[in-house]
Amino acid sequence: MAGPGDPPPRGFSGGGDDEYRSTVFDESFVRAARLQEFSARERLADCEHPVRTLPPRPLRGKPWRGLVLAVLIVFAFGAVVYAGIRTQQQPVGRSVPRVMSSTVVPLSPGGESRVPGGRPARLLERSPAAEFYTGAAGVTLPPVRSTAHFADSQVLAALAVAKEYVVESSLNPEVLSGETARPVRILIDPGQHAQFDRSIERPAADGRHAATGWLVRFAPGHTEFAGEGVRVRGTMEVRETEADALEIVTDHVFVYAVRPARADGARPDGEAASLFTVRRELRLRFDREDLRDQHLTVERSEVRAGPMSCAARAHDVLRPLTAGQTAGADHPAGTDPYVRDGGDSPVCGTLDPNSLPRP
């Protein structure tokens, strides 16, 4: 048994300074201490406070580098998150809007042929439009079938928007009269709004800005409708042009019964109506964003309308020749082949007599 002055046995951890043998009070430990013991002279002057508190020392070396690294990581993470949000907000594949191209051809009866007139119902019975449907019923949908990359529900959605566009742009009375173009505009992809607005406000026969390439509208104060509704017949075809786009091609004939407009509203007894025919062929494109937003992109429009004068500005509004009128010596105005921008280069065709009502 060990006495009080004997060293502790081997392996015994208790006793004396051995408990602090693993602690090393090096210079950095001493400098980092927050408390400092007063000297003997200072303790005589202030016996109540044996130690003083030192002010905090600035961090040096690795702690500062760690703090800077943490700040950089936070900024980098924030930049990545911001970039991701900006990417999600920007539409994919919409940087370059597609441009609609159009051709509008007035059809002149030619020579001294007079436009047939009569009661609207009688004219329709004796015309090729006798078996046509009336109004939107004539814009029929084809059988709906899925494609390689689009389900049948997506194909049906595209056909529904295409039909709505054809109806609003060809049969809506407010659009036909030139009062508004909004029902048509809201169906068009926003990427084409600038071109559409330019076409409606400042039409030009340049192949890109014909108002009548987007919709059917008659000259205000020139023509009014004579009743019996608009007769319609046509087709719609769907095809997948690429993995992310559907294309619908529409081809419809619209027959309008019209009369000259009267400013005072008075109408002579027995004033005859006449038929005016418009054929529209449209190529419409739908990408997945269009299907989601119920929009479409008009890629191509071909319009032939008559009877009408070749000199009529058909790219702006339609001005039918009405009952009893003739084209006379009507012919297209001269075209200057040296004009590079095309200008208002006229295009005109001859209306086949078989397309007019029989006597």
Steps between C-alpha positions, in 0.01 A plus 500: 500500500647830399562773749418866470835592351532206265426534130175349384499151360550441123180554304341717769364820338418706801708726717685829468609657175461180303142602423625797292798324344320477160421875497761720329484871568684620191542860387187503282292373793630774727443773241148382440408518870222749581613544866836632625625483861607826661858540607591500873510878507164525324345249741612717796325801343182306413459198722138440394577427134790259457452479117408729214292424187690555176331645187427247224783458252429512124486163330801414299604226265272210418178624674485799260562282199217272609263793536588633154451154351157470665394839359614400150305175522184687600539745209567218254193308616285813469627561146413145395148530643443838329623367166265203529201723569586726205530200270157369605342841439633532145300307236704227336522513122314833470802726440433529124127535420373331188385727218170443321519519121188568295365534148168674434366474145188691383298312238354718227201385287675654199357662189143627503358216709254638753487367853176294539248639749182381666362379832772345720325167542436470126860587417632239741272231356643564151866518609766240582434586868150349494607202713731689734435522874408828663744675734730314740329168421696501175835503684511129580776311680670193353530172693730548800801269512814518711839553335844372588559768765153643570205331670153509347393751766776738386402457135138574590608813692692625195204434270265685735720811501543480122123485450448794737753702303331422167156587641606824671704621202242412232152503658500742796279797391706754696821378335341491153381859536843622611378609844757292688777246452536400866317161478761394245801656672448319831530164322838582342832423666627818674819476295295600193307785663735770369461376142123463542458852642712648220288317242171623644611861552720549190427226246741447212515264202850387592414137574529552877260777604170434321211549743289265288768235537410475871123546475209580269377859519291713265535871432286693752227698329546306176338161555234357729370148543169398349407217738476123455821450698843413364527171315814297580671182387856386550753261647755484781805275502739427788859386474799490730781704345751444783514343843386823669253641246172422327388656173139545394416595142154646445332555161154663506266677262274773644206640305351833616176657374570875474348831388638851463488685831254790531601793719138595580387141556235533225480221246317509168234234456628195322866590534694186414769332703803321360737229613861560599732202538820476707729200500749485789782253537689524830802320640489513880772385739466383861795438730454371855484852646226590250301195603538593865398864443237428229685704239611434144760631258387595150779401264333539161176650365371484141181688416304527173188714498251623241331646311723798568693757303868435437566859602347444844747506788415144600781485759313762707124423470276314258279709264264268311351586165126483568196410290504650152856630516768406247878495508522687167855544385625396840856379517780511757697821534854505372774332698851640513748208504779735610336567837692277738265519800199389297279792603131445428557264209153400374392143435170418329316200360199436278179373656370189324141560381405155635552629855218755456132420554320370193251737334 
